[in-house]
């Protein structure tokens, strides 16, 4: 995109993760969640996901679904959120399965007369989207099955906890079973309630034949085992005791999985300034030189998604870490370097030697937000 600021995506790592997960946790439908520009990775990862064993995709909106269709026309693409009626025709034309989150949405779909595949969503406790009335859900599914133009492709839900230290996962699952009690789930082609966290921690219920793999495809999990140090053993024992007292349903023993990260954000040095004691750098008088300093100006800023809070965190140049100083600008930031750094040197901003999880922690956020904040206008280059 006419600059040397870009994201490099290792599709070999993506394929490795997909294969590891699809073989370790096999389902009839291994659903890759690739909303949010594929968690910032871009839709050029779709072929690698298919090679690794993913055979369905889940996205948030039609534009994301259309991006998937550029790379794959064979496998199901599922919208996790409802579609405005005026865009249903696009879903029909491109074979994108629509989310039916309540009776009103179903009626809009039914009245459209369009040929569509439907994924009915059940609200089990998160209270965002989905049916809570099992009778109404059963009626709408029966009406859809009787219509020549509609196909009931799936039923799904999304739980708001992992069940590692709480009873809500078990309660959510029981609500799903209660709401769908009047429906023969064996007659539904695709049933999926699990996400990465719950896949790692719980056996898939017998009535489910699909599961959604999200952050794990990109090399991360939100749950990690305690190590075998004294502290780790004590923390595990405390957790187990608390779970027993609170009647938390037992989960699988946590394991380390050989997941690989694929995302590295690079930029370049576009100028190096030598400044003297008392000189300021950037906006707002936030950095004042204590002595002779070398300041590298980097071609990236908050409009690219690294955020103003990245000040005082590190980047890597020529194998060494250097701190971002002063206020991060819209398109540039400043890094305190030494006289070994030169104009046009490559800079690792995120990923590689600059831990994505570490940066997320320093910013008080998650890997999800850190990855998806990187502007889609930044070129994704696949290796």
N, C-alpha and C positions, 0 to 999 in steps of 0.2 A: 504494500500500500504506500509505496514511494517514501519509505523511511526504514531505518534499521531497528525499529522497535517492533517486535513480533513475538508470538507464542509458538514454541516448538512442541509438537505433540508426538510422543513416541507410540505409534500404533501397535508396535510389538508388545509394549507393556499392557495396552488396552486388551489386545487379543489374549495375552497370558492371563490377565485377571478374569476375563469372561470365561475362558476354558476352565480355570481353577474352580470358579464358582459353579458353573453349569455341571461340572463333573462331580464336585463335592456335594452339591445340593441339587440333584437332578429333578426336574419337573417336566411335565408335558409342555408347558409354556414357561420358558425362561425369559422374563420380561425385563428389558433394559430400560431403566428410567433415564431419559435424556432431555428432560425439560431444562429451561434456563441455559439455552445454547449448549446443551450436553454438559452441564455443570462447568461452563466456561471453556470446554474443550473444542466446541464446534462440531458440526454434523459430519465432518470428514472421518469421524471414528466409526460410523455405522458399518462399513465393510469389515472392519476389524472385530466388531462385536459379533457379527454374524459368523465370521470364521471361528470365533471362540465359543460358539454354541448358543448365543442369544437368538431367539426366534420370534420375538415380538418386541414392540417398543411402546413406551408410555411418555406422553408429552402433555404440556399444559394447554396449548392453544393451536389453532389451525395453522398459523404461520410456521410453528415448529414442526407440525406434522408434514407440511409441504416440503420443508427442508429434508426431512427423513426420506420422503418419496423421491427426492433427487438421486438418492443413493440406493434405495431399496423399494421395489414395487411388489414384492412377493409377500412379505410378512405383515401381520396385523400391526396397525398403528392406532393406539388407544388414547383418546383425549381424557384427561383426568378431571377436567372442568367443563361445565356446560358451554354450549355454543349459542350465540345470538341467532335467532331464527333466520335472519337474512343471509347467514353464511352456511346454512345446512347444505345448500346445493354444492358448495365446494367440497364438503366432506363426502357427499355422494359421488361426485365426479372422480375423486382421488382415493376412494376406498379407505376413508379414515373413520374409525369407529367413534361414535359420539357418546358422551357421558349423559346418562339420565339420572339426575340428582333429586328430582321430586315430581309430583304428579303434574304440575303446571308445565314443566319442561317436557314431560312425555306428551301432553296434549298438543303442544306446539309442534313437536316432531310428527305426531300422528296426523295432524291437519296439513302438514306440508305435502304429504303424498309422495315424498321422495323415497327412493330405495336406500336404506341405511342399515348399518349394523349398530346395535345398541349394547352399551355396557351400563348396567344398573348399579348405582352406588348406594350403599347402606351406611347410615350414621350410627355408629356403635358407641359414641361417647365423646368424640372430638368436637362435635356440634359445629362443624363447618358446612359440609355438604352431605346429602344422602337422605334416604327414606328412614323413618322411624316406625311407620305404621306398616306392619307385615301384611295386613289384609289388602291395603291399597297397593303395595308392591306386587302382591300376587295377582291382583286384578289387572294391573297395567302390563305385567309380563304376559298374562293370558291374552290380553287384547293385542299385544305386539305379535305374539306367536300366531294369532289368527289372521293377521294382515299379510297379504302377499308381498308387500314391498319392504317389510321390516324383518330383521333377523336378530333374535336375542343371542348375542355373542357371549356375554359374560355378566357376572355379578361380582362386585368387589367392595372392599372397605379399606379404611386407612386408620390405624390405631395410633394414639398419641403418646404411648410409652412403650418401652421395650420389655417390661415385665421382669427386669433383672432384680429390682429391689422394691417392686410395688405390686399391688393386686389388680391394677387397672387393666393390664394386658389380658389377664384371665377373664375379668369382667367384660371387657370389650368383645372378646371371642364368644362368650356366652350370650351377649346381646345379639351378635350376628346370627348365632344359631337359633335364637328365639324369633328374631324378625323374619328369618328365612324358613322357619319350621314348616310352613304350608307349601313350600316349593320343593320339588324333587331336584336337588342340586346335581344329581348324576345325569340329569337331562340337559343341564346347562353346559355348553361347550367349554367355557373358561371360568373358573372360580379362583379368585386370588385375594388374599388379605395380608400376606406377609411382605415386609420390607427388609432391608439389609439387617437391621438390628435383630428383628424377631426371627429371621432365617438362621442367624448365628446362634440364637439362644433357645429356640424351641423347635420341636418336631412339627412339620406341616400337618395341619388337620387332614384327616382322611378324605374329607369332602372337597379339598382344594387340589387343583391340578396345575396351578400356576403360582409364581412368586415374583415379586418386583425387586430387582437388584439395582440399587442406586449408588450411593457414595462408594461402596466397595469396588465397583467397576473402575473407579478412578484412583484406587490405591489406598483408600482410607476406610476405617471403621469408627463407629462412635463408642464402641465397647471394647475394652482391652482386659486381658487377664492380669491378675496381680503376679508379680515376680516371686521367686522362692526365697527372697531375703527375709530376715526376721520381721521387718516392717510389713512386707507383702503378706506373709503368713498371718500376722496379727490382723491386718485389714480384712483379709478374706474371712477369718474366723469371726470378726465383729459383724461383717455383712451377713454371714450365714446365720448367726445368732439372732440378729435383728429380723431377718426374713422369717425365721421360725416363729418368733414372737408375734410377728404381724401376719402370719399365715400366708406368706407369699408362695405362690406355686413354684416348685423347683424348676430351674432352667438347666440347660446343658452347661458343662464345664467350659469356660472360655478358653479359646486356643489362639495362638498366633497363626495367621495365614500369610503365605508368601505373596502378598499383594505388592504391586509395583506402581509407583507414581509415574505419570506420563507427561505432566505439564511443566514447562519451563518458560518463564517470561524474560525475554532479553531486550536490552536497549543498547545505546552506545554513548560514549563521551563525545559531546559536540564542541566543548571548549574547556581549557584548563586555565584557571586564573591563579597567579601568585599574589597573595595579599599580605599586608603587614599588620602589626599589632594595632588594634583600635579600629580596623576596617570592619564594616558590616557586610553581611551576606544575605541576599534575598529580602522579602517583604518583612516589615514590622519590627526591625531591629532585634530579631530573635537570636541571631548569632553574631558575636563580635570576636574577632581574632585575638588570641592571647599573645601571639607572636607571629612569625612568618608561617603562613599556611598555604597549602595548595588546595584549590577548590575545583572539582570536576563538575561541569554542568551536564546533566543527563537528559536525554530526549524522551522524557515521560513525566506525566503529572496526574493531578486528580481527575481530569477529564478522561484519562485512560483507565481509571478505576483503582489506582493504588492508594488513593485517599490521603488527606492531609495528616492523618494520624501516623502515617509511615515515618514522619520525622523522628530521628533518633534510633530507628531500626537500620539494619545493615543491608547493603548490596554487596556483590562480589565482583571484583575486577582483577584479572590476571591471577586468580587463585587466592586472593586476599580479601578479607572483609573490611568494608569501610562504612561509616555511619552517614545516613542522610541527615543534613543539618538545616536549620532555619525552617521556614514555612514552605511546604510543597506547593508549587504553582500549578496553574491549570495544565500546562503542557511541558513543564520542566521542573527539575528539582536539583539541589546542590548536594554534593557529597564531599566530605572532608577526606582527602587522599594524601599521597606523598609524591615526591618528584619522579617516581617510577611510572606514574599513570600518564598516558598521552591521549591526545585527541584521536577519536575513532576507535579507542579500545572498546571491546565488547563488555557489557555489564549484565550480570545475572541479577534480576530484580526479584524474582519469585520462582521457587522450585530449584532443583539442583542443589547447590551448596547453601541456598537460602530456604530453610525449611518452611513449607507452606503451613504446616501445623504450628510451627514456632511463631511465624508472623501472625497467624490467626489468634494465638494465645496472647501475644504482645498487644494486639489491637482489641482484645476483649471480645472477640467474636468467634465464628466457627469457620471450618474449612469450606463449608458450603458457600457462605457469604463471600469469603476471601476469593474463591475461584470465580463465582458468578459475577462479581463486581468488575472484572476485567472487561473493558469495553469490547463489544463485538466488532467495532471498526478496526481493531488491531488484528493484523493478519494472523491466521492460524496456518502453520506449515507442518505437514505430516511427514514423519520419517518411519 
